[in-house]
């Protein structure tokens, strides 16, 4: 299940929560994060939040 999205970086990348709905708390248990490019296309892989932020920063730097 997809959760909240967080804009990150200077060029329009998005970090997206992915996980499962906890049926007892009705909250999303986030398993990992996905990255979407400014055009909406996904960046391959799954990340922790800090890894996703660092990956976007590296992509924007041309790495």
C-alpha positions as CSV (number, residue, x, y, z in Angstrom):
1,X,0.0,0.0,0.0
2,X,1.2,3.5,-0.9
3,X,1.2,6.1,1.9
4,X,2.2,9.7,2.0
5,X,4.5,11.5,-0.5
6,X,7.2,13.9,0.4
7,X,8.7,16.4,-2.1
8,X,12.5,16.4,-1.9
9,X,15.3,18.2,-3.7
10,X,15.3,21.2,-5.9
11,X,14.0,19.7,-9.2
12,X,10.7,17.9,-8.2
13,X,11.6,14.4,-7.0
14,X,9.1,12.7,-4.6
15,X,9.7,10.2,-1.8
16,X,6.8,7.8,-1.4
17,X,6.0,5.6,1.6
18,X,5.2,1.9,0.9
19,X,4.0,-0.5,3.5
20,X,1.0,-2.3,5.0
21,X,-2.0,-1.1,6.9
22,X,-1.9,-2.2,10.5
23,X,-5.4,-3.5,11.2
24,X,-5.1,-2.9,14.9
25,X,-4.0,0.8,14.8
26,X,-5.2,1.7,11.3
27,X,-1.9,3.3,10.7
28,X,0.5,2.5,7.8
29,X,3.5,0.4,8.9
30,X,6.1,1.8,6.5
31,X,8.4,-0.9,5.1
32,X,10.5,1.2,2.8
33,X,10.4,4.2,0.5
34,X,10.2,4.6,-3.3
35,X,11.5,7.5,-5.4
36,X,9.6,9.1,-8.3
37,X,11.4,11.4,-10.8
38,X,10.0,14.8,-11.6
39,X,8.2,13.3,-14.7
40,X,6.6,10.6,-12.5
41,X,8.7,7.7,-13.6
42,X,10.1,5.5,-10.8
43,X,13.7,5.3,-9.7
44,X,14.7,1.6,-9.4
45,X,15.0,0.3,-5.8
46,X,13.6,0.6,-2.4
47,X,15.2,2.8,0.3
48,X,15.2,3.9,3.9
49,X,14.1,7.6,4.2
50,X,17.7,8.7,4.6
51,X,18.9,6.6,1.7
52,X,16.1,8.1,-0.5
53,X,17.1,11.6,0.4
54,X,20.7,10.9,-0.3
55,X,19.9,9.2,-3.6
56,X,17.9,12.2,-4.8
57,X,20.7,14.6,-3.8
58,X,23.1,12.4,-5.8
59,X,20.8,12.3,-8.8
60,X,20.4,16.0,-8.8
61,X,24.2,16.4,-8.6
62,X,24.6,14.2,-11.7
63,X,26.0,11.1,-10.0
